[in-house]
């Protein structure tokens, strides 16, 4: 028995020049045109699909078809006194805005709408349809996952809000996973091809390359009886190097450029205090996490300790005592979609003393894959130093 309608994906439906109600594709139907199997599917009448293919559609029929598209051409809303912060209009799913259903505006292009139109999706949709999907709407996700690829990383089966989108990867935190066959030729990560990408921990250098080269005098120092002075694993050199265009301090650490970002200590009125080291390490890793949860972990670990290791609700944190537990806790409570566990030996934390240029503390080894740099002021406040 032949059904009266066929199933189509979002993009193929728009190319047909019609607009139908979206249905969740629980039965795994395939698009009759491109044979994709999207999450959202659209039932189109068989005559609407057949006519354009046979070339029998007249201009009048095409005009009638376009004019019958739902929500396209109803009377424009009248001024009602609504503002983006406060609405006094009604909500109507049939005649209201396609995104928020309020009747004071037509679609999410209007400033009154709480949603924002997806400019990339609009480039694929014929203007005569007057259909405006908002960012991360079901239609927007269908376009990304099954037709044109993710707006951020370009892959199909992905969308911009996915926690595993390759666009979320940074040099210090990857969500893409390892693939030593098709991944990066240096680090094996899936999000890039080789170490010419800034997300690679071996960016523009050979794997295993050290950050300094011994000169002729240093080579002589390695000989017996010379009391050799080759740089130690924890020895670094750094200096201030001007300011960025927006006024942030620039720092050069072992020849690498960084810029300083404010480490937020939190507000007492919001239930936290003196969490600037936590926030600075969080920024350096590129991870999202509630600082208060990290402080709670530190309290359970160090509440009974003495000296600088002791942690209270408002105590200052010590980079040598607490940086590795902070890193571990940041991953445990992260909301970025990354693994809740990590190997802290993969991280080298370098704390620079702002009041004593060229002085600092190194926690871990310089040969660790990931380097986190923070700037300490008066042994009290920490700021993040991010690679340029």
Secondary structure, DSSP 8 states (H G I E B T S, - for coil): ---SEEEE-HHHHHHHT----EEE-TT----TTT----SEEEEEEHHHHHHHHHT---HHHHHHHHHTSTTSS----------SS---S-B-TTTS-TTT-BTT-SSTTSTTSSS-B-HHHHTTS-GGG----BTT-HHHHHHIIIII--TTT--TT--TT-TT-GGG--SS--SS-B-TTTS-TTT-BTT-SSTTSTTSTTTTS-TT--S----HHHHHHTSTTS------TT---EEEEEE-TTS-EEEEETTEEEEEE------GGGT--S-HHHHHHHHHHT----HHHHHHHHHHHHTT--GGG---SS----HHHHHHHHHHHHHHT--SS--S---GGGEEEEEEETTSTT-EEEES-TTSSEEEEEEEETTTEEEEEEE-
